[in-house]
Amino acid sequence: MTERAHLTCTLGPCILAIVAAACSGAGNGGSSGDAQATPGSASGDSGGPIDMRAPDAPAGTASSDSSMPGTSSGTSAPGDDASAGAPAADAAGNPSEGAATSPPPSDAAAPPGWKLTWSDEFNGADGSAVDPTKWKHDVGGTGWGNNELEYYTDATQNAVVQGGYLVITATDQGASQYKCSYGTCKYTSARLLTQGLFSQQYGRFEARAQMPTGKGLWPAIWALGDNISTVSWPACGEVDFMETIGTDISTNHGSLHMPKSYGPTGTYKLPGGASYADAFHTFAFEWEPGTIRFYVDDMLYETQNQSSVPSGDTWEFDHPFFLLINVAVGGQWPGSPDSTTKFPQTLKVDWVRVYQKDATEP
């Protein structure tokens, strides 16, 4: 896709200047970085999904409407939902009664050459909120720089620990009690972040998750530079390593965002037309000075290098980043839900883990 929608954002209101056709639906993916279940590097396609989640103010303030190689990790193969330590699930992907939970962080097996530095295995009591020592909530419904329709809450209706999963629910139930940028809210969801609690420069960041599905849904697991409160977005840099839309649930987008560009982007399609909503998959990026590599189920599908930064832009990936997880509803991308979209929809996250290179390894 060559048409671009540019977003200029400061700590004040974001100004969205659409200079080309608005992005919508499945046609927004980067094409030259597309991996059809084949390992390899993307070509740095800059025509991938436009990220319009930029903060209007520093992320992480709960009461404010912030807008916004090939190592084995011991995770399952594509489509395999029976890896050791994973919560059992029924045919619909829901955790079964008495399901085993993931191992605690001290027992999480690190990939060869890596050392675990942070994780959340979501092994709290069923029905509990997320661990407040690890996650904060963004709260609000101002459109998040993308004219989105959801109101993000800090309630367990929208983000809860259940059966060894983090379950983020996007729903139309109870939304009318909130006010959104367009009036009475139509949907609620959740957006979690580790800003001020955890950030890291370089390493391997990974999450095992199962997607929601349906038109107008946009789940994401991503990272922002922890200097966002001083330099704003997109100067802080952004890494999206799990990003799908409900109408193209077989495609994952791996993207970098820099001060003057919304790419480069690569995509990975599951083999055989499989869906990210049907089973759990592991999404990861490995980050070192000057290079970021993207993986799905340990399949390398995209490599971005500082040497290939688009002309006139700057590489903003040499400082610590914090993590975010959210499910957006509607907006410029991916478009609004319609009568085919069934609510509630859930993003289930088995675990999130972060590693650093093990200095003791040769």
C-alpha positions in Angstrom: 0.0 0.0 0.0 1.5 3.3 -1.0 -1.2 5.7 0.3 -0.3 7.1 3.7 -2.2 8.8 6.5 0.1 11.0 8.5 -0.4 11.8 12.2 1.4 14.7 13.9 1.3 14.4 17.7 2.6 16.4 20.6 1.7 16.4 24.3 -1.3 18.5 23.3 -4.1 17.5 20.9 -3.1 15.2 18.1 -3.7 16.5 14.6 -4.6 13.9 12.1 -4.0 15.0 8.5 -5.3 12.5 6.1 -3.2 13.0 3.0 -4.3 9.9 1.2 -7.2 7.5 1.3 -8.0 6.4 4.9 -6.7 3.0 5.9 -9.4 0.3 6.4 -9.8 -3.4 6.5 -7.4 -6.1 5.4 -6.1 -4.2 2.5 -3.8 -2.2 4.8 -1.1 -4.8 5.3 2.5 -4.4 4.0 3.0 -6.6 1.0 6.7 -6.9 0.3 7.4 -8.1 3.8 4.7 -10.8 3.6 5.9 -14.2 4.7 3.8 -17.1 3.5 4.9 -19.5 6.3 8.4 -19.2 4.9 11.4 -18.1 6.9 13.3 -15.0 5.7 13.7 -11.3 6.0 11.2 -8.7 4.9 12.3 -6.0 2.5 11.3 -3.2 4.8 8.0 -2.4 3.2 6.9 1.0 4.5 3.3 0.5 3.3 2.0 -1.5 6.2 -0.6 -0.7 8.8 -0.7 2.9 9.9 -0.5 3.1 13.7 -2.9 5.8 15.0 -2.8 4.8 18.6 -0.4 7.7 19.5 -0.8 9.2 22.9 -2.2 12.7 23.3 -0.4 12.8 26.6 2.1 10.6 28.3 0.8 7.1 28.5 0.2 5.4 31.8 -1.9 8.0 33.6 -4.9 6.0 34.6 -7.4 8.8 34.8 -6.4 10.6 31.6 -7.4 9.9 28.0 -4.0 9.2 26.7 -4.1 8.5 23.0 -1.7 7.6 21.9 18.2 -15.5 15.1 16.0 -18.1 14.9 16.6 -19.3 18.5 14.1 -21.7 19.9 12.0 -20.5 22.7 10.4 -23.8 23.5 7.0 -22.6 22.2 4.6 -24.5 20.1 4.7 -24.9 16.4 2.2 -23.0 14.3 -1.3 -24.1 15.2 -0.1 -26.2 18.1 -2.0 -25.5 21.3 -0.6 -28.3 23.4 2.8 -27.1 24.5 4.1 -28.0 27.9 2.9 -25.9 30.8 0.1 -24.2 28.8 -3.4 -24.0 30.2 -5.8 -26.6 28.9 -8.6 -25.3 26.8 -11.8 -26.6 25.4 -12.7 -26.6 21.7 -13.6 -22.9 21.8 -10.3 -22.0 23.3 -11.6 -21.3 26.8 -9.6 -22.5 29.7 -11.0 -25.8 31.1 -11.9 -26.3 34.7 -8.8 -27.2 36.7 -6.5 -26.3 33.8 -2.8 -26.3 34.5 -1.2 -22.9 34.6 2.1 -21.7 33.1 5.2 -22.2 35.2 6.2 -19.3 37.5 8.9 -16.9 36.2 11.7 -18.7 38.0 10.8 -21.9 36.2 10.2 -20.4 32.7 12.7 -22.0 30.4 14.7 -19.3 28.6 15.7 -19.8 25.0 19.4 -20.8 24.5 21.6 -17.8 25.0 19.0 -15.7 26.8 18.3 -14.9 30.4 14.8 -14.1 31.7 14.5 -10.6 33.1 10.8 -10.0 33.5 7.6 -12.0 32.9 3.9 -12.3 33.8 2.5 -15.8 33.7 -1.0 -14.6 34.7 -1.3 -17.3 37.4 -3.3 -15.2 39.8 -6.6 -16.2 41.3 -9.5 -16.6 38.8 -11.4 -13.4 38.5 -8.6 -11.2 39.9 -7.3 -8.1 38.3 -3.9 -7.9 36.8 -0.8 -7.6 39.0 -0.6 -3.9 39.8 3.2 -4.2 40.4 3.5 -5.2 36.7 0.7 -3.4 34.8 -1.1 -0.1 34.8 -4.3 0.8 33.0 -4.9 3.5 30.4 -8.5 4.7 30.9 -10.6 6.8 28.6 -12.5 7.1 25.3 -11.2 10.1 23.3 -10.5 8.1 20.1 -6.8 7.5 20.9 -5.6 9.4 17.8 -7.5 7.0 15.5 -11.2 7.9 16.0 -11.7 4.6 17.8 -15.0 3.7 19.5 -13.9 1.9 22.7 -13.7 3.2 26.2 -10.8 1.7 28.0 -11.7 0.8 31.6 -9.7 -0.6 34.6 -12.5 -3.0 35.5 -12.2 -6.8 35.6 -15.1 -6.9 33.1 -12.5 -5.9 30.5 -9.2 -7.2 31.9 -9.1 -10.2 34.2 -6.9 -13.2 35.1 -8.8 -16.4 34.4 -7.5 -20.0 34.2 -3.9 -18.9 33.8 -4.7 -16.4 31.1 -5.0 -12.6 30.9 -8.3 -12.2 29.2 -9.0 -8.8 27.7 -12.7 -8.4 26.6 -14.1 -6.0 24.1 -17.8 -5.8 24.6 -20.9 -3.6 23.9 -22.4 -4.4 27.3 -22.4 -1.6 29.8 -20.7 0.9 27.5 -23.4 3.4 27.6 -22.4 4.6 31.1 -19.3 6.1 29.6 -18.8 9.2 27.4 -16.6 8.9 24.4 -15.3 11.5 21.9 -18.3 10.8 19.6 -20.9 10.8 22.4 -22.3 7.9 24.4 -19.8 5.0 24.2 -20.7 1.9 22.2 -17.9 -0.4 23.4 -15.5 -1.0 26.3 -12.2 -2.7 26.3 -8.8 -2.6 28.1 -5.3 -1.2 27.5 -2.5 -2.3 29.9 1.0 -1.0 30.0 4.2 -1.4 32.1 5.3 2.3 31.9 7.0 3.3 35.1 7.1 -0.4 36.3 9.2 -2.1 33.7 11.2 -1.2 30.6 14.2 -2.6 28.9 16.7 -1.7 26.2 17.5 -4.6 23.8 16.7 -8.3 24.3 13.9 -10.7 23.3 10.3 -9.7 24.0 7.6 -12.4 23.5 4.0 -13.2 24.2 1.8 -16.2 23.6 -1.7 -15.3 22.7 -5.0 -16.1 20.9 -6.8 -13.4 19.0 -10.4 -12.1 18.9 -12.1 -12.0 15.6 -14.6 -9.8 13.8 -14.8 -6.6 11.7 -13.6 -3.6 13.6 -11.4 -5.4 16.1 -7.7 -4.6 16.5 -5.7 -6.5 19.2 -2.1 -5.6 19.7 0.9 -6.4 21.9 3.6 -3.7 21.4 6.2 -1.4 22.9 6.9 2.3 23.3 10.0 4.2 24.1 10.0 5.2 27.8 11.1 8.7 26.9 7.6 9.4 25.5 6.7 11.9 28.3 9.6 14.1 27.2 9.8 13.7 23.4 6.2 12.6 22.7 5.1 10.1 20.0 6.4 9.1 17.5 9.8 10.5 18.4 10.0 7.9 21.2 9.8 5.0 18.8 7.3 2.1 18.7 7.6 -1.6 18.0 4.5 -3.6 17.2 5.2 -7.3 17.3 1.6 -8.7 17.6 -1.0 -6.8 15.6 -3.9 -8.3 13.7 -7.3 -7.0 12.6 -10.5 -9.0 12.9 -11.2 -9.2 9.1 -7.7 -10.5 8.3 -7.1 -12.8 11.3 -4.5 -14.9 9.4 -2.1 -12.0 9.1 0.2 -10.6 11.8 1.9 -7.3 11.3 5.4 -6.5 12.6 6.1 -2.8 12.5 8.5 -0.1 13.5 7.4 3.6 13.9 9.8 6.4 13.9 9.6 10.2 14.0 8.9 10.8 10.3 7.6 7.5 9.0 4.9 4.9 9.9 6.9 1.9 8.6 8.8 -0.1 7.9 6.4 -3.1 8.1 6.4 -6.8 7.4 3.6 -9.4 7.7 3.4 -13.1 8.4 0.5 -15.2 7.3 -0.2 -18.5 8.9 0.1 -21.5 6.6 -3.0 -23.1 5.1 -5.2 -20.2 5.8 -5.2 -20.9 9.6 -6.5 -18.2 11.9 -4.8 -16.6 14.9 -8.2 -16.8 16.6 -8.2 -20.6 16.4 -5.2 -21.4 18.6 -2.4 -19.8 20.6 0.7 -18.6 18.9 4.0 -17.0 20.1 4.9 -13.5 18.9 8.3 -12.1 19.5 11.0 -9.6 18.5 14.7 -9.8 19.1 16.4 -6.4 19.5 20.1 -5.5 19.4 21.9 -2.3 18.5 20.9 -1.4 14.9 18.7 -4.5 14.3 15.2 -5.7 15.2 14.0 -9.2 14.0 10.3 -10.3 14.2 9.1 -13.9 14.7 5.9 -15.9 14.9 6.2 -19.3 16.5 10.0 -18.9 16.1 9.7 -18.3 12.3 11.8 -15.3 11.4 9.7 -13.3 8.9 11.1 -9.8 9.1 14.4 -8.0 9.8 14.8 -4.3 10.1 18.2 -2.5 10.3 19.3 1.0 11.2 21.1 1.1 7.8 17.8 0.8 6.0 15.9 3.6 7.8 13.8 5.6 5.3 15.5 8.7 4.0 15.2 11.6 6.3 14.1 9.6 9.3 16.0 8.5 12.4 16.4 5.2 14.2 14.8 5.6 17.6 15.6 2.2 19.1 18.5 2.7 21.4 16.8 3.4 24.7 14.5 1.4 27.0 10.9 0.5 25.9 7.9 -0.5 28.0 5.1 -3.0 27.0 1.4 -2.5 26.1 -1.5 -4.9 25.5 -4.8 -3.7 24.2 -7.9 -4.4 22.0 -9.1 -1.4 20.1 -12.5 -1.3 18.5 -13.2 0.7 15.3 -11.3 3.7 14.0 -9.6 4.8 10.8 -7.9 1.4 10.8 -9.4 -1.2 11.0 -12.9 0.4 10.4 -16.0 0.0 12.5 -17.8 -3.1 13.6 -20.9 -4.1 11.7 -23.7 -6.6 12.0 -21.3 -9.5 11.4 -19.2 -8.6 14.5 -20.2 -10.7 17.5 -19.6 -9.4 21.0 -18.1 -10.0 23.4 -14.7 -10.8 21.9 -11.6 -11.8 23.9 -7.8 -11.6 23.5 -6.3 -14.3 25.6 -2.6 -14.0 26.7 -0.9 -17.0 28.2 2.2 -15.2 29.2 4.5 -12.3 28.4 8.3 -12.7 28.8 11.3 -10.6 28.3 15.0 -11.7 28.1 18.4 -10.3 27.9 21.4 -11.9 26.2 23.1 -14.2 28.7 26.6 -12.9 29.3 27.7 -16.3 30.5 27.0 -17.9 27.1 30.0 -18.2 24.7 
